[in-house]
Amino acid sequence: MLKAWLRVGICLGLAVLLVQLIITGELSLFVNPRFTWLIVASVLILVLLGLVQLWNMKGSELHRIGAWGYLVLLLPMAMYLLIPPKALDASIASKKGVSYLSAKSVNEQQQKKSAPSATSDTNADPLAVQEDPYKKFIPQLQREPVIHLSQETYADYYNTLNFYPQQFKGKKIKLKGFVYRDDTMKKDQLVVGRFSVTCCTADAIVIGFLTEGAKTSTLKDNDWVEVTGSLDVGMYDGVDMPVIKLEAVEKVKPLKDPYIYFTY
C-alpha cells in the first residue's frame, strides 16, 4: 500500500513540477519554448498514470520495484527543490567556446551532407547550394538608422550580419548580452554573447559579436550589458566576420529569458 501511494505521489509530483516550470516561465531555462506542447502532454500523461495507480491501489502488486527505481524518479523533484534553476553563464561559455557563423562555414556543412558533382561550379555563391532565407533582411537592415537586435529579431539578424558583414560596415548596432572573454582575445576585446538553444540547454552554444574598445576594460565576465557601436569587418579562420567598435555601454539586469532560439 505504501509503495502504491509513493507511485501516485511521484506521478502527480512530477506533473506539478512541470506545471510550476510552465507557469513561472522557468521551463525556457531547460527547453526551447516551441516544445512546450510536449511538456503539457507529459503533464496529462503523468496525471493519467497517477489516477491509474489510485484505481489499482486495492489490487496486488503487478511488478516489484526496488528502492533505487523510486529514487531515480524522485531525483528531479529533489534537485528542483535543492538547486534553484539558473541560466547558463560565462563559466559554461568558457568550456563551450564561441560559435562564429559565416556563409563559408554554412556552405561547408551543407556540402558534407551531399557529395558534389564533378561538374559543379566551385566559384558559385557560397549560399547557392541551399536556399538563402536571410538575403531578404539586407534591405530592411540597411534602411534602419540603428540595427537593434531584440529577442524576437536576434536569430535572423545575427545570421544576416554574419553571412554578409561587408554589407553592413559602418552601420550602427545595439544589442544586449553577457560579457565573455577567452585567452585568445586582446585586452580591449570581449564578446557580447547569448546562448543559442535549438532543442534544450544540453545543445546550447554561445553566439555573439566580438566587441572592441577602451570601455571594455571596465566590464567583467558575466556582466549583462547593452552596447551601442559601429559595425566593422574582421577576420576569423580565414573568413570575414562582423566586429562591433564600441561607442557606449550600459550595465543592465539579466534578461528573464536569456536564450536565443533557432528553429533550424
C-alpha positions as CSV (number, residue, x, y, z in Angstrom):
1,M,0.0,0.0,0.0
2,L,2.8,2.4,0.9
3,K,4.5,1.8,-2.5
4,A,1.3,2.4,-4.3
5,W,0.9,5.8,-2.6
6,L,4.5,6.5,-3.4
7,R,3.9,5.9,-7.1
8,V,0.8,8.2,-7.0
9,G,2.9,10.8,-5.3
10,I,5.7,10.5,-7.9
11,C,3.4,10.8,-10.9
12,L,1.4,13.7,-9.5
13,G,4.5,15.4,-8.0
14,L,6.3,15.4,-11.4
15,A,3.2,16.8,-13.0
16,V,3.0,19.6,-10.5
17,L,6.7,20.3,-11.1
18,L,6.3,20.6,-14.8
19,V,3.2,22.9,-14.4
20,Q,5.3,25.0,-12.0
21,L,8.0,25.4,-14.6
22,I,5.5,26.4,-17.2
23,I,3.7,28.9,-15.0
24,T,6.9,30.6,-13.8
25,G,8.5,30.7,-17.2
26,E,11.4,28.7,-15.9
27,L,10.8,26.0,-18.4
28,S,12.6,28.1,-21.0
29,L,15.8,27.6,-18.9
30,F,15.7,24.0,-19.9
31,V,13.8,23.6,-23.1
32,N,13.1,25.5,-26.3
33,P,9.6,27.0,-25.9
34,R,8.4,25.5,-29.2
35,F,8.4,22.2,-27.3
36,T,6.1,23.4,-24.6
37,W,3.3,21.4,-26.1
38,L,5.3,18.2,-25.4
39,I,5.7,19.2,-21.8
40,V,1.9,19.8,-21.5
41,A,1.3,16.4,-23.0
42,S,3.7,14.9,-20.4
43,V,1.7,16.5,-17.6
44,L,-1.5,15.0,-18.9
45,I,0.1,11.5,-19.1
46,L,1.6,11.8,-15.6
47,V,-1.8,12.8,-14.2
48,L,-3.4,9.9,-16.0
49,L,-0.8,7.5,-14.7
50,G,-1.4,8.8,-11.2
51,L,-5.1,8.2,-11.5
52,V,-4.5,4.6,-12.8
53,Q,-2.3,4.0,-9.7
54,L,-5.2,5.2,-7.5
55,W,-7.6,2.9,-9.3
56,N,-5.4,-0.1,-9.0
57,M,-4.4,0.6,-5.3
58,K,-6.6,-2.2,-3.9
59,G,-5.2,-4.8,-6.2
60,S,-2.0,-6.8,-5.8
61,E,1.4,-5.6,-6.9
62,L,1.9,-6.3,-10.6
63,H,5.6,-5.6,-10.6
64,R,8.2,-5.4,-7.9
65,I,10.2,-2.2,-8.0
66,G,13.3,-1.8,-5.8
67,A,14.0,1.3,-3.8
68,W,16.6,2.6,-6.4
69,G,13.8,2.8,-9.0
70,Y,11.8,5.1,-6.9
71,L,14.9,7.2,-6.0
72,V,15.7,7.8,-9.7
73,L,12.1,9.2,-10.2
74,L,12.3,11.3,-7.0
75,L,15.7,12.8,-8.0
76,P,14.3,15.5,-10.4
77,M,12.0,16.8,-7.8
78,A,14.7,16.8,-5.1
79,M,17.1,18.7,-7.4
80,Y,14.5,21.3,-8.3
81,L,13.8,22.0,-4.6
82,L,17.5,22.0,-3.5
83,I,19.1,23.7,-6.6
84,P,17.2,26.7,-7.9
85,P,17.1,26.9,-11.7
86,K,19.6,29.4,-13.2
87,A,20.6,30.4,-16.7
88,L,23.8,29.3,-18.3
89,D,26.6,31.9,-17.9
90,A,30.1,32.8,-18.9
91,S,31.6,29.9,-16.8
92,I,29.8,27.5,-19.2
93,A,30.8,29.6,-22.2
94,S,34.5,29.1,-21.3
95,K,34.0,25.4,-21.7
96,K,32.0,25.5,-24.9
97,G,33.7,28.4,-26.6
98,V,32.0,30.9,-29.0
99,S,30.5,29.8,-32.4
100,Y,31.1,32.3,-35.2
101,L,28.8,31.8,-38.1
102,S,29.7,32.6,-41.7
103,A,28.5,31.8,-45.2
104,K,31.6,29.8,-45.8
105,S,31.0,27.6,-42.8
106,V,27.4,27.0,-43.7
107,N,28.3,26.1,-47.2
108,E,30.9,23.6,-46.0
109,Q,28.4,21.9,-43.7
110,Q,25.9,21.7,-46.5
111,Q,28.5,20.1,-48.8
112,K,29.2,17.4,-46.3
113,K,25.6,16.3,-46.5
114,S,25.6,15.9,-50.2
115,A,28.5,14.8,-52.4
116,P,29.5,17.4,-55.0
117,S,29.2,16.5,-58.7
118,A,32.2,16.6,-60.9
119,T,30.8,19.4,-62.9
120,S,29.8,21.6,-60.0
121,D,30.9,25.3,-60.1
122,T,33.4,25.8,-57.3
123,N,33.2,29.6,-57.8
124,A,29.5,29.7,-57.1
125,D,27.9,31.8,-54.4
126,P,28.7,30.1,-51.1
127,L,25.0,30.1,-50.3
128,A,23.9,28.9,-53.7
129,V,23.9,25.2,-52.5
130,Q,20.8,26.0,-50.4
131,E,18.0,28.5,-50.4
132,D,19.2,31.6,-48.5
133,P,16.5,32.8,-46.2
134,Y,18.5,35.8,-45.0
135,K,19.0,37.9,-48.1
136,K,15.6,39.4,-47.7
137,F,16.7,41.1,-44.4
138,I,19.6,43.0,-46.1
139,P,17.5,45.9,-47.5
140,Q,15.5,46.1,-44.3
141,L,18.6,46.3,-42.1
142,Q,20.3,48.8,-44.4
143,R,17.4,51.2,-44.0
144,E,17.4,51.1,-40.2
145,P,19.3,54.0,-38.6
146,V,20.3,51.6,-35.8
147,I,20.2,47.8,-36.2
148,H,18.5,46.7,-32.9
149,L,18.8,43.0,-32.1
150,S,15.7,42.3,-29.9
151,Q,14.7,39.0,-28.5
152,E,12.3,38.5,-31.5
153,T,14.8,39.5,-34.2
154,Y,18.1,38.3,-32.8
155,A,18.3,35.0,-34.6
156,D,17.5,36.3,-38.1
157,Y,19.5,39.5,-37.8
158,Y,22.5,37.7,-36.3
159,N,22.7,35.2,-39.2
160,T,22.2,38.0,-41.7
161,L,25.0,40.1,-40.3
162,N,27.4,37.1,-40.1
163,F,26.6,36.0,-43.7
164,Y,27.0,39.5,-45.2
165,P,29.3,41.5,-42.9
166,Q,30.6,43.7,-45.7
167,Q,27.0,44.9,-46.5
168,F,26.7,46.5,-43.0
169,K,30.2,48.0,-42.5
170,G,29.8,51.3,-40.7
171,K,26.1,50.7,-39.6
172,K,25.1,51.4,-36.0
173,I,24.1,48.4,-33.9
174,K,22.6,48.0,-30.5
175,L,22.1,44.7,-28.5
176,K,22.1,43.1,-25.1
177,G,24.1,40.2,-23.9
178,F,26.6,38.9,-21.3
179,V,30.3,39.6,-21.3
180,Y,32.6,36.8,-22.1
181,R,36.4,36.6,-22.7
182,D,38.9,33.9,-23.5
183,D,42.7,33.8,-23.7
184,T,42.8,34.5,-27.4
185,M,41.4,38.0,-27.1
186,K,43.2,41.2,-26.6
187,K,42.8,43.4,-23.6
188,D,40.3,45.7,-25.4
189,Q,38.2,42.8,-26.8
190,L,35.3,40.8,-25.5
191,V,32.3,39.0,-26.8
192,V,28.8,40.3,-26.1
193,G,27.1,36.9,-26.2
194,R,23.9,34.9,-25.8
195,F,23.3,31.2,-25.5
196,S,21.6,29.7,-28.6
197,V,19.3,26.8,-27.9
198,T,17.9,24.6,-30.6
199,C,16.2,21.8,-28.6
200,C,17.3,22.1,-24.9
201,T,20.2,23.6,-22.9
202,A,22.2,20.4,-23.4
203,D,22.8,21.6,-27.0
204,A,23.3,25.2,-26.1
205,I,26.2,27.1,-27.8
206,V,27.5,30.6,-27.3
207,I,26.9,33.1,-30.2
208,G,27.7,36.8,-30.2
209,F,29.7,39.6,-31.5
210,L,33.4,40.4,-31.0
211,T,33.4,43.9,-29.5
212,E,36.4,46.2,-29.3
213,G,37.0,49.5,-27.5
214,A,38.6,51.1,-24.5
215,K,35.4,50.9,-22.4
216,T,35.6,47.1,-22.4
217,S,38.2,47.2,-19.6
218,T,35.6,48.3,-17.1
219,L,33.4,45.2,-17.7
220,K,33.7,41.8,-16.1
221,D,32.8,38.4,-17.3
222,N,29.1,37.6,-16.7
223,D,28.1,41.3,-16.6
224,W,24.9,41.8,-18.6
225,V,25.3,44.9,-20.8
226,E,23.6,46.8,-23.6
227,V,26.2,48.0,-26.1
228,T,26.0,50.5,-28.9
229,G,28.6,50.8,-31.6
230,S,29.5,50.7,-35.3
231,L,29.9,47.5,-37.3
232,D,33.3,46.8,-38.8
233,V,34.7,43.7,-40.5
234,G,37.3,41.5,-39.0
235,M,38.8,38.1,-39.9
236,Y,38.4,34.8,-38.2
237,D,39.6,31.4,-39.5
238,G,40.1,32.9,-43.0
239,V,36.6,34.4,-43.3
240,D,35.0,37.8,-42.7
241,M,33.1,38.4,-39.5
242,P,31.3,41.4,-38.0
243,V,33.1,43.3,-35.2
244,I,31.5,46.0,-33.1
245,K,33.5,49.1,-32.4
246,L,32.2,50.0,-29.0
247,E,30.8,53.6,-28.5
248,A,28.6,53.2,-25.5
249,V,27.9,50.6,-22.9
250,E,25.4,50.3,-20.1
251,K,25.1,47.6,-17.5
252,V,21.6,46.0,-17.4
253,K,19.7,43.3,-15.5
254,P,19.9,39.8,-16.9
255,L,17.0,39.1,-19.2
256,K,14.2,37.0,-17.9
257,D,14.6,34.8,-21.0
258,P,18.3,34.9,-21.7
259,Y,18.5,32.4,-24.6
260,I,18.1,32.8,-28.3
261,Y,16.0,30.1,-30.0
262,F,16.8,28.9,-33.6
263,T,14.3,26.8,-35.4
264,Y,16.5,25.1,-38.0
